[in-house]
Amino acid sequence: MPESDLIEILEAHRLEPATELPADIVLHAVPDPWPFPPHLRMVPEIVAALDLAEAMAPSLAELGRARLADLADGLEPSWQRRPPRRRRLRAIVPSSVQVLRPHPRLQHSAAADAAWDD
């Protein structure tokens, strides 16, 4: 919210800062000039309604569920086929082929390396 509107909103809704308990509402004030056009929605309606529906306060959760029901009334399901999936590309190095290892006599061992380590 714009920093210039903070006090007006706090007084209009009788909000007080939370001291010890976690807050149900978090207000973030942005110093003027406000970077967004007036009355711009920050999130889609469905996201705001889902956020309210998951609130801890029962009154806010009920408000969110009611808004979700309102939004669902205007929806009509549409059934469309999914686009075909792309075929997986073949791996450059096949994973089924075992990696060739040198003969055991030609492999270095940690014990042999430790003996020569100074």
N, C-alpha and C positions, 0 to 999 in steps of 0.2 A: 504494500500500500504506500501511497505517497506520504512522506514524513509530515507534510502540512495537514493531512487528514487524520493523523493518529489520535490526537486528543479528542477530536469530535467523535470518532468511532468508539473510543473507550467510554466516553460519557453517554453516548446514545444507547449503548448496549450494556451499560453498567458493568464493565469488565474491570477486574483488578489484577495486578501482577501476581502470579503464583510464586510463593516463597519456598515452600518445601515439597509440595505435592506436584506430580507431573501435570502439565496443563492440557486441557482438551482442545484449546485453540492456541495456535502460535501465530503471532502477528510479526511480520518482518517489514520494517519501515525502510524505504529507499529515499535517500536525500533528493530534493528537487534538483533539476527538473525531472518529472516522472518520465521514464523512458518508453512507456507504452501509450498507445492512443486511449482516450477515455472509454470506459465501458468495454474494454477488450477482455474476453474470457481467457484466463490463463491456462485452463484445462478444459477438455470437452465435458459436456454435461454428465455423460455417463461415468466418467472418472470421478467427478466431484460427488455424484450420488453413491458410487461404490465406496468412496472414502468415508462418507457420512454413515453408510450402512454398517461399516466395520468399526465405528466409534465405540468407545467404552461406555459413554453416557447413554442410557436407554432412550432419552428424548431425541438425541442426535441420530441414533441408530434407526429409530422409528421414522424420522424425517427422511433419512436416506432410503429406507425401504419403500416409503410412499413415493418418493421421486423416481425410484427404479421402476415401480409399478406403472407410474404415469408414462415413463419413457417406453416401456414395453408395450403399452396399448397401441402405439402407432406403428409397430414393427410388423412386417409380413415376412415370413421365412421364404428364402429363395434357395432352390436346390440347383446348384451348378456343378458340372463335372470339374474335378481338379485338372489342371494342366498335366500332361504326361511328364513323368519324371525323366530327367536326363540319365542316360546310361552311365554307370560308373566307368571311369577310365581304368585301363589296365595299369598295374603298378610297373614302374620302370625296372625295379628289382623284385622279382617274384618272391613272396614270403615262403612259398612251399619248398624252394630250393635250399638245401643246407649249405651253409657257408663252409668252404674248404679251409681246413686248418693245416698248418704245417705238421710234419711228422713230429711226434713227441720229443725225439732227441734234438730237434732243431728249435724247440720252444724254450724261451727263457723262463726260469723259475724264480720266484721271489726269494727263495733261500740262497740260490746261486748269486743273485744280484746283491743280497745283503752281505754275503761273504766278501765280495769285491768292493763294497761300499766303504770309503774311508771318510 
